[in-house]
Amino acid sequence: MSRFEIKMPKLGESITEGTIVSWSVQVGDVIKEDDVLFEVNTAKVSAEIPSPVAGKIVEILFQEGDTVAVGTVVAVVDMGGDDEVSESPAGTAESAKVAAADNVASDASAAARELPEAQAAKSEDERWYSPVVLQLAREARILQEELDKIPGTGYQGRLSKKDIKRYIIRKQNGGAGVAVAKPDVTPAPKVSAAAAPKPVSAASPAQGTSASVASRPSSATATSSAEGIEVKEMDRVRRMIADHMVMSKHTSPHVTTLVEVDMTKLVKWREKNKEAFLKREGVKLTYMPAITEATAKALVAYPQVNVSVEGYNILFKKHINVGIAVSQNDGNLIVPVVRDADRLNLSGLAIAIDGLAAKARVNKLTPDDIAGGTFTITNFGTFKSLFGTPIINQPQVAILGVGVIEKKPAVMETPEGDVIAIRHKMYLSLSYDHRVVDGSLGGNFLYFIKNYLENWNE
């Protein structure tokens, strides 16, 4: 017997563990190479893990919902010459037809028994779907309203790939056995302090910042015994964000520096060129590519900011990979990374940022899209905020906060004397790790960005 061990993969920089959301196989199943084995959820992404080998599943060592360290064996595949694997093509095809017919009949007859046991779907705002589920739903022309009503049998009631496939088969066979989830009218249990979940260890170095991680299923809501108070448990991702933010504050002595930037030249340039840019490049021209360009050039000029700290060692990064925080519909944030940002011109930065943001909002980012960041930009201006004091995205040593652009009266120096004029102003805030970035370096770095934007050159 030739046995192959399936291990928990590392899905991103600094990821040390993953939660098994659902299994797509069972012990005894015969699989082909690249067949999906299970879905895993980390602090950064959710991904379906394919099998690198063909064979028969002989052991599954963890259950759905278990959190497993990277590198741990989660299943074992027998690669030996099993009869089911070595069947002739004709025999395999015939068996597949018989099995498919049996499955359809079995599904239709067992629908009334199986589906009501599935956990009821959560509200549309809370429920999360994997990219595979959404793709299958689109191909079957299942609308969002219908999708939200399909019961899920996965971890925390999630709609799994098996659930959506079974639903589609029943629907295609005249709707026999098709059921939708009914609202759960059973009162939610009360949550006591003893039953509250323990926080994830702050030692877990899952990447995060005031911008972090992709969306995940929300936890159940429970009513408190105190009148007028509703207790809602944090979902796993929110707990990891909370723990990581606390860890970052404990790790790095934060200092925040602010400057006000006159964006008038850049604002006028954008107004003049945005329509032509959209026609030429196919993406909207925002201020973020210009800010990213200024930041990348500042990191070239001040490489001491493009570092990380390991004990008493400073690690200088050879690549300038700028993470851009993107807000998602569920309130979480994720930080896709523009790689080698210093080597891209304005058009390249605009296309890269637009593409990553679009993928982030529909949860299509890959582990490579969010790995390897050396500096982060978070845009408070999106929410009309003047400025903020962001928390450093470990293991980086600085993060830039961008405020909203507003018209303000400002004193301008002219040959005839000082005058008051209306200018477009914006605040930039730089939070940095005082272990390796002092006030002089932080101030000069921030002033470089300010000067670059104020003297914008087409």
C-alpha positions as CSV (number, residue, x, y, z in Angstrom):
1,M,0.0,0.0,0.0
2,S,1.4,3.4,-1.0
3,R,0.1,6.1,1.3
4,F,0.2,9.8,0.6
5,E,-0.4,12.3,3.4
6,I,-2.6,15.4,2.7
7,K,-1.4,18.3,4.9
8,M,-2.9,21.6,5.9
9,P,-1.4,24.0,3.3
10,K,0.0,27.5,4.1
11,L,-2.3,29.9,2.3
12,G,-0.4,33.1,2.7
13,E,2.5,34.9,4.4
14,S,2.4,34.5,8.3
15,I,-0.6,32.1,8.2
16,T,0.0,29.4,10.8
17,E,-3.4,27.6,10.9
18,G,-6.6,27.1,9.0
19,T,-10.2,26.0,9.8
20,I,-11.7,23.1,7.9
21,V,-15.0,24.5,6.7
22,S,-16.3,21.4,4.8
23,W,-15.1,18.1,3.4
24,S,-16.0,17.2,-0.2
25,V,-14.9,13.5,0.3
26,Q,-15.5,10.7,2.7
27,V,-13.4,7.7,3.8
28,G,-13.6,5.1,1.0
29,D,-14.1,7.7,-1.8
30,V,-12.0,7.2,-4.9
31,I,-10.5,10.4,-6.1
32,K,-8.6,11.7,-9.1
33,E,-5.8,14.2,-9.1
34,D,-7.0,17.8,-8.6
35,D,-10.4,16.6,-7.1
36,V,-11.4,19.0,-4.3
37,L,-10.8,17.5,-0.9
38,F,-11.9,20.2,1.5
39,E,-12.5,23.9,2.0
40,V,-10.3,25.8,4.4
41,N,-10.8,29.2,6.0
42,T,-7.9,31.3,7.2
43,A,-7.5,34.9,8.5
44,K,-6.9,35.9,4.9
45,V,-8.7,33.7,2.4
46,S,-11.1,30.9,1.9
47,A,-9.9,28.2,-0.6
48,E,-10.8,24.8,-1.9
49,I,-7.9,22.4,-1.5
50,P,-7.4,19.9,-4.4
51,S,-5.7,16.5,-4.1
52,P,-2.2,16.3,-5.6
53,V,-2.6,12.6,-6.2
54,A,-5.2,10.0,-7.3
55,G,-6.2,7.2,-5.1
56,K,-8.6,6.2,-2.3
57,I,-9.4,8.1,0.9
58,V,-8.4,5.8,3.8
59,E,-8.3,8.3,6.7
60,I,-9.8,11.7,7.6
61,L,-8.1,12.9,10.7
62,F,-10.1,16.2,11.4
63,Q,-13.7,17.2,11.4
64,E,-15.5,20.2,9.9
65,G,-14.9,23.2,12.2
66,D,-11.6,22.0,13.5
67,T,-8.7,24.5,13.4
68,V,-5.5,22.8,12.3
69,A,-1.9,24.0,12.2
70,V,-0.1,24.4,8.9
71,G,1.8,21.2,7.9
72,T,-0.4,18.9,10.0
73,V,-1.7,15.8,8.2
74,V,-5.5,16.0,7.8
75,A,-6.1,13.0,5.5
76,V,-4.4,10.0,4.0
77,V,-4.8,8.7,0.5
78,D,-4.0,5.1,-0.6
79,M,-2.3,5.4,-4.0
80,G,-2.1,1.7,-4.5
81,G,-3.7,-0.1,-7.4
82,D,-7.3,-0.2,-6.1
83,D,-9.8,-1.9,-8.4
84,E,-12.0,1.2,-8.5
85,V,-9.1,3.4,-9.7
86,S,-7.9,0.9,-12.4
87,E,-11.3,0.2,-14.0
88,S,-11.4,0.4,-17.7
89,P,-12.9,3.6,-19.3
90,A,-16.0,1.8,-20.4
91,G,-16.5,0.2,-17.0
92,T,-16.0,3.5,-15.3
93,A,-18.4,5.3,-17.6
94,E,-21.1,2.6,-17.1
95,S,-20.6,2.7,-13.3
96,A,-20.8,6.5,-13.3
97,K,-24.2,6.4,-15.2
98,V,-25.6,3.9,-12.7
99,A,-24.3,5.8,-9.7
100,A,-25.7,9.1,-11.1
101,A,-29.1,7.5,-11.6
102,D,-29.0,6.0,-8.1
103,N,-27.9,9.3,-6.6
104,V,-30.7,11.3,-8.2
105,A,-33.3,8.7,-7.1
106,S,-31.9,8.6,-3.6
107,D,-31.7,12.4,-3.4
108,A,-35.3,12.8,-4.5
109,S,-36.7,10.2,-2.1
110,A,-34.5,11.4,0.9
111,A,-35.0,15.1,0.4
112,A,-37.8,15.5,2.9
113,R,-35.7,13.7,5.5
114,E,-32.3,15.3,4.8
115,L,-32.9,18.9,4.0
116,P,-35.0,19.9,7.1
117,E,-32.0,18.8,9.2
118,A,-29.8,21.3,7.6
119,Q,-29.2,24.5,9.5
120,A,-31.5,27.3,8.3
121,A,-29.9,29.9,6.0
122,K,-28.9,33.2,7.6
123,S,-30.0,36.5,6.4
124,E,-28.7,37.8,3.0
125,D,-26.5,40.3,4.7
126,E,-24.8,37.7,6.9
127,R,-24.5,34.6,4.7
128,W,-21.3,33.9,2.9
129,Y,-20.8,31.9,-0.3
130,S,-17.6,30.4,-1.7
131,P,-16.7,31.3,-5.3
132,V,-17.4,27.8,-6.4
133,V,-21.0,27.9,-5.0
134,L,-21.6,31.3,-6.7
135,Q,-20.3,30.0,-10.0
136,L,-22.6,27.0,-9.9
137,A,-25.6,29.1,-8.9
138,R,-24.9,31.5,-11.9
139,E,-24.6,28.6,-14.3
140,A,-27.9,27.2,-13.1
141,R,-29.6,30.7,-13.2
142,I,-30.4,30.7,-9.5
143,L,-31.2,34.2,-8.3
144,Q,-29.8,35.6,-5.1
145,E,-33.2,35.4,-3.3
146,E,-33.5,31.7,-4.2
147,L,-29.9,31.0,-3.2
148,D,-30.4,32.6,0.2
149,K,-33.2,30.2,1.0
150,I,-31.3,27.0,0.2
151,P,-30.4,25.2,3.5
152,G,-26.7,24.5,4.1
153,T,-25.2,21.5,5.7
154,G,-21.6,22.9,6.0
155,Y,-19.8,24.4,9.0
156,Q,-22.1,27.0,10.7
157,G,-24.8,26.4,8.2
158,R,-22.7,27.3,5.2
159,L,-24.0,26.3,1.8
160,S,-21.4,23.8,0.5
161,K,-20.6,22.7,-3.0
162,K,-22.4,19.4,-2.4
163,D,-25.5,21.3,-1.2
164,I,-25.8,23.5,-4.3
165,K,-25.2,20.5,-6.6
166,R,-27.8,18.4,-4.9
167,Y,-30.3,21.3,-5.1
168,I,-29.6,21.8,-8.8
169,I,-30.1,18.1,-9.6
170,R,-33.5,18.1,-7.8
171,K,-34.6,21.3,-9.5
172,Q,-33.6,19.9,-13.0
173,N,-35.7,16.7,-12.2
174,G,-38.9,18.6,-11.9
175,G,-38.4,20.0,-8.4
176,A,-38.9,16.7,-6.7
177,G,-37.7,17.0,-3.2
178,V,-36.5,20.6,-3.6
179,A,-36.9,22.4,-0.3
180,V,-36.0,25.8,0.9
181,A,-35.1,26.9,4.4
182,K,-37.9,28.3,6.5
183,P,-37.2,31.1,9.0
184,D,-36.0,29.8,12.3
185,V,-38.6,30.8,14.9
186,T,-37.0,28.9,17.8
187,P,-35.9,31.4,20.4
188,A,-32.1,31.6,20.5
189,P,-30.3,30.3,23.6
190,K,-29.0,32.7,26.2
191,V,-25.3,33.1,26.3
192,S,-23.5,33.0,29.6
193,A,-20.1,34.2,30.4
194,A,-18.9,30.6,30.9
195,A,-20.1,29.7,27.4
196,A,-18.4,32.7,25.7
197,P,-15.7,31.7,23.2
198,K,-12.1,31.9,24.1
199,P,-10.1,34.5,22.0
200,V,-7.6,33.3,19.5
201,S,-4.1,33.5,20.9
202,A,-2.5,36.9,20.2
203,A,0.7,34.9,19.3
204,S,-0.9,33.8,16.0
205,P,0.7,36.1,13.4
206,A,-2.3,36.2,11.1
207,Q,-1.8,39.3,8.9
208,G,-4.0,42.2,9.7
209,T,-4.3,46.0,10.2
210,S,-7.0,48.5,10.5
211,A,-7.5,46.8,7.1
212,S,-7.6,43.1,7.1
213,V,-9.1,39.8,6.0
214,A,-11.8,38.5,3.8
215,S,-15.5,37.9,4.7
216,R,-16.7,34.8,6.5
217,P,-20.0,33.5,7.9
218,S,-21.4,35.3,10.9
219,S,-22.0,33.7,14.2
220,A,-25.4,33.2,15.7
221,T,-27.1,35.9,17.7
222,A,-28.4,35.4,21.2
223,T,-30.6,37.5,23.4
224,S,-29.2,38.6,26.7
225,S,-31.1,38.2,29.9
226,A,-30.8,41.9,30.5
227,E,-33.7,43.7,28.8
228,G,-32.7,45.8,25.8
229,I,-29.3,44.1,25.2
230,E,-28.5,41.8,22.3
231,V,-25.3,39.7,22.6
232,K,-23.8,38.7,19.3
233,E,-20.7,36.5,19.2
234,M,-17.8,37.6,17.1
235,D,-17.2,35.4,14.1
236,R,-13.8,33.7,13.8
237,V,-12.4,36.3,11.5
238,R,-13.4,39.2,13.7
239,R,-11.8,37.5,16.7
240,M,-8.6,37.1,14.8
241,I,-8.7,40.7,13.8
242,A,-9.2,41.8,17.4
243,D,-6.4,39.6,18.7
244,H,-4.0,40.7,15.9
245,M,-4.7,44.4,16.5
246,V,-4.0,44.0,20.2
247,M,-0.8,42.0,19.4
248,S,0.3,44.8,17.0
249,K,-0.1,47.5,19.7
250,H,1.8,45.4,22.2
251,T,4.5,44.6,19.7
252,S,5.2,48.0,18.1
253,P,5.4,51.3,20.0
254,H,3.1,53.3,17.8
255,V,3.8,57.0,16.8
256,T,1.5,58.9,14.4
257,T,2.5,61.9,12.4
258,L,0.1,64.2,10.5
259,V,0.6,66.5,7.6
260,E,-1.9,68.6,5.5
261,V,-1.5,68.3,1.7
262,D,-2.6,70.8,-0.9
263,M,-4.1,68.5,-3.6
264,T,-5.2,71.3,-5.9
265,K,-2.9,70.5,-8.8
266,L,-3.7,66.9,-8.7
267,V,-7.4,67.5,-8.4
268,K,-7.4,69.8,-11.5
269,W,-5.2,67.3,-13.4
270,R,-7.6,64.5,-12.6
271,E,-10.7,66.5,-13.7
272,K,-9.0,67.3,-17.0
273,N,-7.8,63.7,-17.8
274,K,-10.3,61.3,-16.1
275,E,-12.6,60.8,-19.2
276,A,-9.7,60.2,-21.6
277,F,-8.0,57.9,-19.1
278,L,-11.2,55.8,-18.8
279,K,-11.5,55.5,-22.5
280,R,-7.8,54.6,-22.9
281,E,-7.2,52.3,-20.0
282,G,-10.8,51.0,-19.2
283,V,-10.6,51.9,-15.5
284,K,-11.6,55.0,-13.6
285,L,-8.9,57.4,-12.6
286,T,-9.0,57.9,-8.8
287,Y,-6.5,59.5,-6.5
288,M,-5.2,56.3,-5.1
289,P,-2.8,55.5,-8.0
290,A,-1.1,58.9,-7.5
291,I,-0.9,58.4,-3.7
292,T,0.5,54.9,-4.3
293,E,3.1,56.3,-6.8
294,A,4.2,59.0,-4.3
295,T,4.4,56.4,-1.5
296,A,6.5,53.9,-3.6
297,K,8.9,56.7,-4.6
298,A,9.2,57.6,-0.9
299,L,10.0,54.0,0.0
300,V,12.8,54.0,-2.6
301,A,14.1,57.3,-1.1
302,Y,13.8,56.0,2.5
303,P,14.4,52.2,2.4
304,Q,14.6,52.2,6.3
305,V,10.7,52.3,6.2
306,N,10.5,49.3,3.9
307,V,11.6,46.9,6.6
308,S,10.4,44.5,9.2
309,V,11.8,43.6,12.7
310,E,12.9,40.2,13.8
311,G,14.3,40.3,17.4
312,Y,17.1,42.8,17.3
313,N,17.5,42.4,13.5
314,I,16.2,44.7,10.9
315,L,15.1,43.0,7.6
316,F,15.4,45.3,4.6
317,K,13.0,44.2,1.8
318,K,14.3,44.2,-1.7
319,H,10.8,44.6,-3.2
320,I,8.4,47.4,-2.6
321,N,5.0,45.7,-2.4
322,V,2.2,48.2,-1.3
323,G,-0.9,46.8,0.2
324,I,-4.2,48.8,-0.5
325,A,-7.0,48.3,2.1
326,V,-10.3,47.4,0.5
327,S,-13.6,47.5,2.4
328,Q,-16.0,44.5,1.9
329,N,-19.8,44.4,2.1
330,D,-19.8,42.6,5.4
331,G,-17.8,45.3,7.2
332,N,-14.5,43.4,7.1
333,L,-11.4,44.7,5.3
334,I,-8.8,42.9,3.2
335,V,-5.4,44.1,2.0
336,P,-4.5,43.0,-1.6
337,V,-0.9,43.8,-2.6
338,V,0.4,45.7,-5.6
339,R,3.8,44.0,-6.2
340,D,6.8,46.0,-7.2
341,A,4.8,49.2,-7.1
342,D,7.9,51.3,-7.7
343,R,8.3,49.8,-11.1
344,L,4.8,50.6,-12.3
345,N,3.7,53.9,-14.0
346,L,0.5,55.6,-13.1
347,S,-1.6,53.6,-15.6
348,G,-0.1,50.4,-14.4
349,L,-0.9,51.3,-10.8
350,A,-4.5,52.3,-11.6
351,I,-5.1,49.0,-13.5
352,A,-3.5,46.9,-10.7
353,I,-5.4,48.6,-7.9
354,D,-8.7,48.5,-9.8
355,G,-8.3,44.8,-10.6
356,L,-7.4,43.8,-7.0
357,A,-10.2,45.9,-5.5
358,A,-12.8,44.3,-7.9
359,K,-11.5,40.8,-7.0
360,A,-11.6,41.6,-3.2
361,R,-15.2,42.8,-3.2
362,V,-16.4,39.5,-4.7
363,N,-14.0,37.4,-2.6
364,K,-11.9,36.2,-5.6
365,L,-8.5,37.1,-4.3
366,T,-5.9,34.3,-4.3
367,P,-3.3,33.8,-1.5
368,D,-0.7,35.3,-3.8
369,D,-2.8,38.5,-4.1
370,I,-2.5,39.2,-0.4
371,A,1.0,37.9,0.4
372,G,4.3,39.7,0.7
373,G,3.2,43.3,1.5
374,T,5.9,45.6,2.8
375,F,3.9,48.7,3.4
376,T,0.1,49.4,3.7
377,I,-2.2,52.3,2.7
378,T,-5.6,52.6,4.2
379,N,-8.1,55.2,2.9
380,F,-10.2,56.9,5.6
381,G,-11.4,59.4,3.1
382,T,-13.7,56.8,1.6
383,F,-15.8,57.3,4.7
384,K,-15.5,61.1,4.6
385,S,-13.1,61.0,7.6
386,L,-10.5,63.8,7.9
387,F,-7.8,61.5,9.1
388,G,-7.2,58.5,11.3
389,T,-4.4,56.9,13.3
390,P,-4.1,53.4,11.8
391,I,-2.6,50.3,13.5
392,I,0.5,48.9,11.9
393,N,0.0,45.9,9.7
394,Q,2.5,43.4,11.3
395,P,5.2,42.5,10.4
396,Q,5.5,45.9,8.6
397,V,6.7,49.0,10.4
398,A,4.5,51.7,9.0
399,I,1.1,52.4,7.5
400,L,-0.2,55.5,5.7
401,G,-3.7,56.8,6.4
402,V,-5.4,58.9,3.7
403,G,-8.1,61.5,4.6
404,V,-10.9,63.0,2.6
405,I,-10.2,65.9,0.1
406,E,-12.0,69.0,1.0
407,K,-12.2,72.6,-0.2
408,K,-10.7,75.0,2.3
409,P,-9.6,78.6,2.5
410,A,-5.8,78.8,2.6
411,V,-3.2,81.6,2.7
412,M,-1.2,81.8,-0.5
413,E,2.0,83.7,-1.0
414,T,2.1,85.8,-4.2
415,P,4.5,88.4,-5.5
416,E,1.9,91.0,-4.5
417,G,1.6,89.6,-1.0
418,D,-0.4,87.0,0.9
419,V,-3.9,86.2,-0.3
420,I,-6.7,83.9,0.8
421,A,-7.7,81.3,-1.8
422,I,-9.9,78.2,-2.0
423,R,-7.7,75.1,-2.2
424,H,-8.3,71.3,-2.1
425,K,-6.7,70.0,1.1
426,M,-6.2,66.5,2.5
427,Y,-4.6,65.1,5.7
428,L,-2.1,62.2,5.6
429,S,-1.3,60.3,8.7
430,L,1.7,58.0,9.1
431,S,1.7,55.4,12.0
432,Y,5.2,53.9,12.5
433,D,7.1,51.6,14.7
434,H,9.3,53.7,17.0
435,R,11.7,50.7,17.5
436,V,13.2,51.3,14.1
437,V,11.5,54.5,12.7
438,D,12.3,57.7,14.6
439,G,10.5,61.0,14.3
440,S,13.1,62.4,11.9
441,L,12.8,59.5,9.5
442,G,9.0,59.3,9.8
443,G,8.6,63.1,9.3
444,N,10.9,63.2,6.3
445,F,9.2,60.2,4.7
446,L,5.7,61.8,5.1
447,Y,7.0,65.2,3.9
448,F,8.4,63.4,0.7
449,I,4.9,62.2,-0.1
450,K,3.3,65.6,0.7
451,N,5.8,67.4,-1.6
452,Y,5.4,64.9,-4.4
453,L,1.6,65.3,-4.4
454,E,1.6,69.1,-4.0
455,N,4.0,69.5,-7.0
456,W,2.2,67.0,-9.2
457,N,3.7,66.8,-12.7
458,E,1.6,65.4,-15.5
